[in-house]
Amino acid sequence: MRIATWNVNSLNARLSRVEEWIEYAQPDVLCMQETKAADAAFPTMAFSALGYESVSHGDGRWNGVAIVSRVGLDDIEGGFGNGADEQGCRLVAASCGGVRVHSVYVPNGREVGGEFYLGKLAWLGELRSYLDRTAKPTDPVAVCGDFNIAPEDRDVYDRAALEGSTHITEPERQALGEIEAWGLVDAFRLLYDQGQLFSWWDYRAGNFHKHLGMRIDLILLSKALAETASYALIDRNARKGKQPSDHAPVLVDVTP
């Protein structure tokens, strides 16, 4: 099974690129973030034409998450399901081909120590609680998406240049570590140990071409599922060309 994740940065603006990517990458499951699409306006038919079922959790303004699958889409749940403040359509889950798949869009945090930063940490804590309530580490589980956290210094182009910014602080990394401690493994890191492998590059100042990026798009898998991982890729080619997302898709091949 090929599981992929991609922050598309507006599905309406990027639909043709997503369709093209699906046709050549052939994911069995694709988690998308920052769709900026209301559920009623989600391009269900476009994905159906490619052989995929789809579910969207979005209000059409900001954020928005989705899952498309060609291996089944059952037991759908949007949000934390317990009345907690979701901070705007950032989680959708479904069972796909025997794997409980979650598409997540973690809040950015904006400014270290500020209201939105504290909200980001709270959201990550709620995600950990959600996993405690809804799944078991022994189950086949995938938590995929834009985490807005670079797990280690090797996942950023220059730690010193980013000092004082979000995405690299110890509290953020600890919160991510708590989610992994539930029983999840960074599947990409099982296959690639080297640094300077990025999934996001700022649009400004030609950062993509200068290779000034961060690895913040992750596929976290339950341990038994992660151990079957045979191939992974950050598809930099999808970040090239006309009007790309600022993120590249990430994929991993597993055997549930």
FENRA-V363585 format. One record per run of one state. SS is the DSSP state (H for helix, E for strand, L for the rest). FROM is the first residue (numbers start at 1). TO is the last residue. If there is no record, write none. Layout:
{{SS/FROM/TO} {SS/FROM/TO}}
This chain:
{{L/1/1} {E/2/7} {L/8/10} {H/11/25} {L/26/28} {E/29/33} {L/34/37} {E/38/38} {H/39/41} {L/42/43} {H/44/49} {L/50/52} {E/53/57} {L/58/58} {E/59/59} {L/60/64} {E/65/69} {L/70/73} {E/74/78} {L/79/90} {E/91/96} {L/97/98} {E/99/105} {L/106/114} {H/115/134} {L/135/140} {E/141/146} {L/147/152} {H/153/155} {E/156/156} {L/157/158} {H/159/162} {L/163/169} {H/170/181} {L/182/183} {E/184/186} {H/187/191} {L/192/199} {E/200/201} {L/202/203} {H/204/210} {L/211/212} {E/213/214} {L/215/216} {E/217/222} {H/223/226} {L/227/230} {E/231/234} {L/235/235} {H/236/239} {L/240/246} {E/247/247} {L/248/249} {E/250/253} {L/254/256}}
